[in-house]
Amino acid sequence: MKIWYGIALVLVALSGSSTHADRVGYHKVADLSAETDAVRAEHHHDWSSADDARGEIFTEENHYSYLQLREKATGAVLFRRPGPALSHIWISPDSKYVVGISNIKLWNPYQLVVYSNSGDRLLERDIVSMSLPGASESVTNWIDWYREPVPKIAIVENGTTATLSIEGRLGGFHQFQFPVVK
């Protein structure tokens, strides 16, 4: 019996699994920002409580994570929306789009979100369920799918569709399409 157990352990170790164990659950509080000449995006999430009975991430029940866009000239808040826990935010050079990406899995149903500068949610993706090439993940806390700490990000508009490109963890680009802001 011990031989079979040993063989199983060796096979698991040699299988090249992209899943890794977690020591403790993700429980951080984070504040992020990004800006262009025109706007400043601010994100806050608080995963410090052990409340795993969270509601839908994009509803007002979400009091633990938001993304806000502010006009720099006047300080006016253009939008403030509940959303997923983010690890990095980016604003397109023309200030039309705000992109949030995340490597956080725990209690976080989406690792990618795109908003227009008026607050319309244009795209959300559960990267964990997508099996992206080169992605690696832990059992509960993390999914490493983009180049860290700061991936190259670009948006190209073509007619009514925009293509978002995000540099992958091992190089290359992951691409996602969403409707163009008019």
TARA-V527867 format. One record per backbone hydrogen bond with DSSP energy under -1.0 kcal/mol. NH is the residue of the N-H (numbers start at 0). CO is the residue of the C=O. E is the energy in kcal/mol with one decimal. If there is no record, write none. Layout:
NH|CO|E ; NH|CO|E
This chain:
4|0|-2.0 ; 5|1|-2.4 ; 6|2|-2.6 ; 7|3|-2.4 ; 8|4|-2.2 ; 9|5|-2.2 ; 10|6|-2.6 ; 11|7|-2.3 ; 12|8|-2.4 ; 13|9|-2.3 ; 19|136|-1.6 ; 29|44|-2.8 ; 31|42|-2.4 ; 33|40|-1.8 ; 35|38|-2.6 ; 39|69|-2.5 ; 40|33|-3.2 ; 41|67|-2.9 ; 42|31|-2.5 ; 43|65|-1.9 ; 44|29|-2.2 ; 45|63|-2.6 ; 46|27|-2.9 ; 51|49|-1.4 ; 58|55|-1.4 ; 61|58|-1.8 ; 62|60|-1.2 ; 65|43|-2.4 ; 66|80|-2.5 ; 67|41|-3.0 ; 68|78|-2.7 ; 69|39|-2.6 ; 70|75|-3.2 ; 71|37|-2.6 ; 74|70|-2.4 ; 77|68|-2.6 ; 78|68|-1.5 ; 80|66|-3.0 ; 82|64|-1.4 ; 86|100|-3.1 ; 87|100|-2.0 ; 89|98|-2.6 ; 91|96|-2.3 ; 94|91|-2.6 ; 97|114|-2.6 ; 98|89|-3.4 ; 99|112|-3.1 ; 100|87|-2.9 ; 101|110|-2.2 ; 104|140|-3.4 ; 107|104|-2.6 ; 110|124|-2.2 ; 111|124|-1.1 ; 112|99|-2.3 ; 113|122|-2.5 ; 114|97|-2.7 ; 115|119|-2.4 ; 116|95|-1.4 ; 118|115|-1.7 ; 121|113|-2.8 ; 122|113|-1.4 ; 124|111|-2.3 ; 126|124|-1.1 ; 129|126|-1.4 ; 134|131|-1.9 ; 135|143|-1.9 ; 136|17|-3.3 ; 137|141|-2.0 ; 138|19|-2.4 ; 142|102|-2.2 ; 143|135|-3.7 ; 146|166|-2.0 ; 153|164|-2.0 ; 155|162|-2.2 ; 157|160|-3.2 ; 160|157|-1.6 ; 161|177|-3.3 ; 162|155|-2.8 ; 163|175|-3.5 ; 164|153|-2.9 ; 165|173|-2.5 ; 166|151|-2.5 ; 167|171|-2.7 ; 168|144|-1.1 ; 170|167|-1.5 ; 173|165|-3.0 ; 175|163|-2.3 ; 177|161|-2.1 ; 179|159|-2.2
